[in-house]
Amino acid sequence: MEANDKILLAHGSGGKLAHDLITKNFVTALDNEILSRMDDAAVFEAKGRLAFTTDSYVVNPIFFPGGDIGRLAVCGTVNDLSTSGAKALYLSLAFIIEEGFAVKDLQKIVASIKATATEAGVKIITGDTKVVNRGGADKIFINTAGLGAIADGVEISGINAKPGDKVIITGTIGDHGIAVLSQREGLGFETKLKSDVAPLGNMVAEMLKVSGKIHVLRDPTRGGLASTLNEIAKQAQVSIRLDESKIPIREEVNGACEMLGLDPLYVANEGKMIVIVSPEDADKVLKAIQKNVYGKNAAVIGDVASDHAGRVSLKTALGSSRIVDMLVGEPLPRIC
Amino acid sequence: MEANDKILLAHGSGGKLAHDLITKNFVTALDNEILSRMDDAAVFEAKGRLAFTTDSYVVNPIFFPGGDIGRLAVCGTVNDLSTSGAKALYLSLAFIIEEGFAVKDLQKIVASIKATATEAGVKIITGDTKVVNRGGADKIFINTAGLGAIADGVEISGINAKPGDKVIITGTIGDHGIAVLSQREGLGFETKLKSDVAPLGNMVAEMLKVSGKIHVLRDPTRGGLASTLNEIAKQAQVSIRLDESKIPIREEVNGACEMLGLDPLYVANEGKMIVIVSPEDADKVLKAIQKNVYGKNAAVIGDVASDHAGRVSLKTALGSSRIVDMLVGEPLPRIC
């Protein structure tokens, strides 16, 4: 198949063109011994606790500053595995492609998936390709499901946040959402901002090495920091108190949010983790994060309390306090 | 949320409406102790060999005689696990929904998923919901990934077909494809035919109980019996010889195929399995299949030979022989 070819309905047929697309473009590019057996199910050995997660990616545009839908599809699922403290091992990869999609764009996406999977230390061991008629889908959607292994003694869940715990964010907020929005037709604005999309498995492994008292890990993607903290507060039946002046945020993100009428607390991140940890370990966990390439701007941004279960509040830079609710409405469709 | 409501972009936002949709419609309906923790990754204990597979479902229309996209999304993935001899354990469930989709249709689909998962004995333990703008996707797409456990001693793969083996099909071919096509605008024709969509895990377990010499299992979905057998012939470097007079096929399917200019050998099935087994066990495996509710019309339809590696041939009802290639082109887009 030539790079200037287009994807045809027949590429999703289960017939000859589908077979050729899969063997020549996917299996060769993503080569590993499980995938190359070409059975309908991949087989591997497992022992102990496994984490399992799935996400579909419908981001628009599919190429954006700092990343693309392929890197996003690997990082999003790897990071969801990391939220359970798991080391990501295997991914599935399923494409839904619109008829007429450029093969060279598909090849770019597969190359990005390969590079990101290598960085994250995961193997893609099973997959699927569907092609829908023109207008039946917008360019390309990707689903990845992931499997990871959880070490003995690691017990991380949104239900484990405890009063007194410290809340850490591993870097600046809102970078992904604003970088994607900057590319939207009609919203185009000048910025050098890049998406933060990154796999955080190594960072999480480094945290777990220095502390056995990490209670919650959660990546604040859709809905942003505010919605994710609300979910945790409801799960654990605690309150979370943020200090606005401590939340790391880039000037460009603040500026774009003002222009667009957005609150950066609700803007998606794709390379950040919320870490809730016992207060006595907060400092060493923070230091471990800051040593990681993706954690230089990490900061303690608040703590967990027992009053007002389910509530997230923010002490503003001016010293007043306000309640920070879940996102209501949808200012940012197809951000991931 | 009321049944006459529509899905909004905000239902995919990660915010309040998304949280409500997921807790009230998905977690409650699909209730199990892992899913209801509401973490980003589901955690379970595993030991031994696991099978892992994924498929996206883009069938059009989403409700068709004998099934719907929800039943299809469970059966397709459960059956792919069965092709490795695995007992299906867990599924992930990811929706991509078009803005404006009727909530009552989503509820019908979730109820169908629940009923089919119960029938198949699998739990849905993790999920995702994305909503795209009107026109960004056609109604609803579903991805399921699945995990299953493979018992010790079970070694089933497309590479294991051996000269002398018998080829069994577990029932009539083409029912799913023709049932879906009968509902297409412009193609509408009168038929009482229903899709065969069904979970085949129990049938496979019953086969494995009576024989340790099952070499290959494969469900002939997209591309039909012919394309799937071609894949196996290429994987195992053998030839497969079919006897046309033995292939079970309904009158309605034959009639519709004649009218539409289709060859039933290339029409999709969603409740059938190809079984390749040592000749000495073929009879007892066939009997075990025929006892299953989904296997009454099972038949031995051919055998495996060593000449012409990679070739599938058919002895026609008239006694001549012809080569049966992989599907070329795509007569049936969005059949699954």
Interface residues (C-beta under 8 A of the other chain):
Chain A: L8 L9 A10 G12 S13 G14 G15 K16 L17 A18 H19 R37 M38 D39 D40 A41 A42 V43 F44 E45 A46 K47 G48 R49 L50 A51 F52 T53 T54 D55 S56 Y57 V58 N60 D80 L81 T83 S84 A86 Y90 S92 L93 A94 F95 I96 I125 T126 G127 D128 K130 V131 V132 N133 G135 G136 A137 D138 F141 N143 A145 G146 L147 G148 I150 S157 G158 I159 R218 D219 T221 R222 G223 G224 S227 T228 E231 Q235 Y266 A268 D325 M326 L327 V328 G329 E330 L332 P333 R334
Chain B: L8 L9 A10 G12 S13 G14 G15 K16 L17 A18 H19 R37 M38 D39 D40 A41 A42 V43 F44 E45 A46 K47 G48 R49 L50 A51 F52 T53 T54 D55 S56 Y57 V58 N60 D80 L81 T83 S84 A86 Y90 S92 L93 A94 F95 I96 I125 T126 G127 D128 K130 V131 V132 N133 G135 G136 A137 D138 F141 N143 A145 G146 L147 G148 I150 S157 G158 I159 R218 D219 T221 R222 G223 G224 S227 T228 E231 Q235 Y266 A268 D325 M326 L327 V328 G329 E330 L332 P333 R334
